Amino acid sequence: MLDKTLLGPCNYYCGNCIVFKKGKCPGCTEASEKAQTEGRVFCDISLCAKDKKLTTCSDCKNYPCEKYDNGIFAESFIKWVREKLKEP
């Protein structure tokens, strides 16, 4: 059974993410909320979905948009995953 709290606004399931599985990330939703309390942005997609009061961006009338197209599998995300996996 899937944990719905691990479904990111981009529809990516964090339970499948190697960074999450290795305990190096709390999941997109939690990481986004923590970043916002610190005045940072973890994910533009998460922030956009929250601003529009959407569970996932696929619920948006503008889906898919530029943020989604440049989101989860963007070069910056892949770089972030690689950096997290290198951490001790």
C-alpha positions as CSV (number, residue, x, y, z in Angstrom):
1,M,0.0,0.0,0.0
2,L,1.3,3.4,-0.9
3,D,1.7,6.2,1.7
4,K,-0.2,9.2,0.3
5,T,1.9,11.6,2.4
6,L,4.8,10.6,0.1
7,L,3.2,11.7,-3.1
8,G,4.7,15.0,-4.2
9,P,2.7,17.6,-6.0
10,C,4.5,16.6,-9.2
11,N,2.9,13.1,-8.8
12,Y,6.4,11.6,-8.0
13,Y,6.2,9.0,-5.2
14,C,9.0,9.7,-2.8
15,G,8.8,6.1,-1.5
16,N,10.5,5.2,-4.8
17,C,13.3,7.7,-4.4
18,I,16.7,6.3,-3.4
19,V,17.5,9.5,-1.5
20,F,14.4,9.0,0.6
21,K,15.0,5.3,1.1
22,K,18.5,6.1,2.4
23,G,17.1,8.5,4.9
24,K,18.7,11.5,3.4
25,C,15.4,13.3,2.6
26,P,12.1,13.4,4.5
27,G,10.1,13.5,1.3
28,C,9.1,16.3,-1.0
29,T,6.2,17.6,1.0
30,E,8.0,17.7,4.3
31,A,11.2,19.1,2.8
32,S,9.2,21.8,1.1
33,E,7.3,22.8,4.2
34,K,10.6,22.9,6.2
35,A,12.3,25.0,3.6
36,Q,9.4,27.5,3.6
37,T,9.6,28.0,7.4
38,E,13.3,28.7,6.8
39,G,12.6,31.2,4.0
40,R,13.9,29.0,1.3
41,V,12.2,27.2,-1.7
42,F,12.8,23.5,-1.9
43,C,10.7,22.9,-5.0
44,D,8.9,25.4,-7.3
45,I,6.3,22.8,-8.2
46,S,5.4,22.2,-4.5
47,L,5.2,26.0,-3.9
48,C,3.0,26.6,-6.9
49,A,0.6,23.7,-6.0
50,K,0.3,25.0,-2.4
51,D,-0.4,28.6,-3.7
52,K,-3.1,27.2,-5.9
53,K,-4.4,24.9,-3.2
54,L,-3.9,21.8,-5.3
55,T,-3.0,18.3,-4.2
56,T,-1.1,17.7,-7.4
57,C,-0.2,19.9,-10.3
58,S,-2.0,17.5,-12.6
59,D,-5.2,19.0,-11.1
60,C,-4.2,22.4,-12.4
61,K,-6.0,23.9,-15.5
62,N,-2.5,24.9,-16.8
63,Y,-1.0,21.4,-16.5
64,P,1.5,20.6,-17.8
65,C,3.3,24.0,-17.6
66,E,6.9,25.2,-17.7
67,K,7.4,24.5,-14.0
68,Y,6.3,20.9,-14.4
69,D,8.3,20.4,-17.5
70,N,11.4,21.7,-15.8
71,G,10.7,20.0,-12.5
72,I,11.3,16.5,-11.1
73,F,13.7,15.2,-13.7
74,A,15.4,18.5,-14.5
75,E,19.2,18.5,-14.4
76,S,19.1,20.4,-11.1
77,F,17.1,17.6,-9.5
78,I,19.4,14.9,-10.7
79,K,22.4,16.9,-9.4
80,W,20.7,17.2,-6.0
81,V,20.1,13.4,-5.9
82,R,23.7,12.7,-6.7
83,E,24.9,15.2,-4.1
84,K,22.7,13.7,-1.4
85,L,23.9,10.2,-2.2
86,K,27.5,11.3,-1.7
87,E,26.9,12.7,1.8
88,P,28.1,10.4,4.6
